[in-house]
Amino acid sequence: MNDSLAVAGAPAPAVWDLLPAEQQPRWSAHPDLPGVRRALQDAPALTTAADVRTLRRQLAEVALGRARLLQSGDCAEDIRERGPAHTAAKAELLAGLADRMALRTGRPVVRVGRMGGQFAKPRSSPTETHDGVDLPVFRGHLVNSPEPHPAARRHDPNRMLQAYEASAAVLRALDDRRTDAYGPWASHEALVMDYESPQVRRDPETGAPYLASTHFPWIGERTRQLGLAHVEFLASLANPVACKIGPSASAEQVVRLCRVLDPDRLPGRLTLILRTGVRTPASAVTPVVEAVQRAGHPVVWLSDPLHGNTVQTSTGLKTRRLADAVGEAVAFRRVLEQQGLHPGGLHLETAAADVTECLGGPVADEHALSGRYESLCDPRLNPAQARELIDAVFS
């Protein structure tokens, strides 16, 4: 942060706080917002700079082709699932899937959970209709509640403090389970700037700013616009960072993103998560990969084979087909290997329970989806489906 712009002894707003940001809650006029931001600024860091440095070194191993990465967990965390038993179940699934990937690839796997802060979600529409009533869409427990009535859907900045406490509980449990440098580490989408910006801290050894709300923040397809807040925010951090890349991104746009997010071309700094959809041909993906390679950015390449393959059933329920996810992830691996590059791994939305949200494997047809559809937002793979996907991609 630029303290040289301080006025009357108060630190000036950071650059990213002065820029427009997409997908933000509508609570700027709420009287509690300034106090909540101050409380987050004064709160203990949820991660350490030393751990952030360790993860960055591990991701450098992935970028250099000596390891793989599995990033997996809930679409949107349930703020009530902060207890040790919930965290243990998610961490054990992550470890089991990573072991499976390691066995099939012959390389160690860095384990990163979508957990300990995945409480905010970007949405394609600001509203939705329930029983003929238009309501603000659910944006994650950090912003509002999923219950379909106006009071629950109101955007409330005080929820950020609840999210912080839940994140702290999950991250403590993850710390207790970490036995080596491969994890489990925490990641989430750095979406709500009022939550993330106050949690920037200084590395006591290097003085560099790092985001203390997580080890590994990412930005999404809807927030990767150059010159806006999210890209500038991630560019300022010492954390390893990631950016999702959808089918609309041109090779030129992606290279410009790389220049901003990875100016020094350092292995382990930047992960690009491709989420193009199974129907996007390789001819559309290859130019992006080639351009990044020519520009000299040693990125970690991940496949997110779920987000581009969401469909609706005849009854309007969102789902994903396991076969589509396998097809996209296999095509991703083929494109990378044809360019002589290392397919770094997978970014998956998975549930630790035997949910029935995606079609395929043990979920035979649309009728089976109603058995245990529990996601707060998008459909997740259950453990059996995740294992099947890993087996198919790395066979």
Protein Blocks (a to p, Z undefined) as FASTA:
>chain_A
ZZklpgehiacddfklmpccehiacfklpmklmmmmmmmmmpccfbdfklmmmmmmmmmm
mmnopaccddeddfbdcfklmbfklmmmmmmmmmmmmmmmmmmnopacdddddehhiabc
cdfbfbdceehiacdddebjklmcfbdcfklmpccfklmmmmmmmmmmmmmmmmmmpmbf
nbccdddddfblmlmmmmpccdfklopacdfkbmbdcddfklmcghiaklmmmmmpmbdc
dddddfklcfklmmmmmmmmmmnopghkaccdddebjklcfklmmmmmmmmmmnopacdd
dddfklmmcccdfkopacddfklmmmmmmmmmmmmmmnopacfbdcddddfbdcdfbgch
jllblmlmmmmpcbfkbccddfklmmmmmmmmmZZ
